[in-house]
């Protein structure tokens, strides 16, 4: 068996990173959307809103553990974009990362739909709908509450994703004090958890274009139809665009208000924000960091 597995080893580093991103997002959505499916199809008899928060938070944590050693566990196109803007990730790799993040989310949504197929059919009476008392599209992707305008939803997603990136940057900033490498994914999950319990009621705190669009595309293909794109006044583009804006905003705020003010004389930095060191003995020289990018999420 070991000999067979060695023959399966992929030599191309970019391909390995993309596969890691795909699997990490798959884990995130499998547990996150799976928790929504359980709560929804049992009509809150086997879980409630807090269960969904825990599902996504732990899904993010485990997704980071799965992929961080290969790709850095971005798990979120908005995070990858922010790292590129900071010069900490290759612009060339960005479209590949985004594609495989979307693919992982799509496959995870398909898995949840397969696992809960009979439950969804029983709950919905065999009719796959986006709105109404027995709607099930919300298991997979986000929709705004009835009172929420597109502008209000856009602002909601910008604020949530900005908070996410700001906290993640703080967790990875060695100028704030070191955090054990194995603990950081747990704290990232905690960030997702607190965003969910404080900012989730408006539209479900997508915060992640892949988390929303991959499952949304699946529901469109799987029978929910075009309504997944037209519902909520054409809501679908908000979780695509707003998290990217929010991620860049949160990154800018943290950089300008915290990181640029660190005293370089008191700070020997082996890792930049959002980076977890690959080795315990890491030599640093300007222009190169032999480390893994680490952020997330997210997620939800």
Secondary structure, 3 states (H helix, E strand, C coil): CHHHHHHCCCCCHHHHHHHHHHHHHHHHHHHHHHHHHHHHHCCCCCCCHHHHHHHHHHHHHHHHHHHCCCCCCCCCHHHHHHHHHCCCCCHHHHHHHHHHHHHHHHHHHHHHHHHCHHHHHHHHCCCCCCCCCCCCHHHCCCCCCCCCCHHHHHHHHHHHHHHHHHHHHHHHCHHHCCCCHHHHHHHHHHHHHHHHHHHCCCCCCCCCHHHHHHHHHHHHHHHHCCHHHHHHHHHHHHHHHHHHHHHHHHHHHHHHHCHHHCCHHHCCCCCCCCEEECCCCCCCECCECCEEECCCCCCC
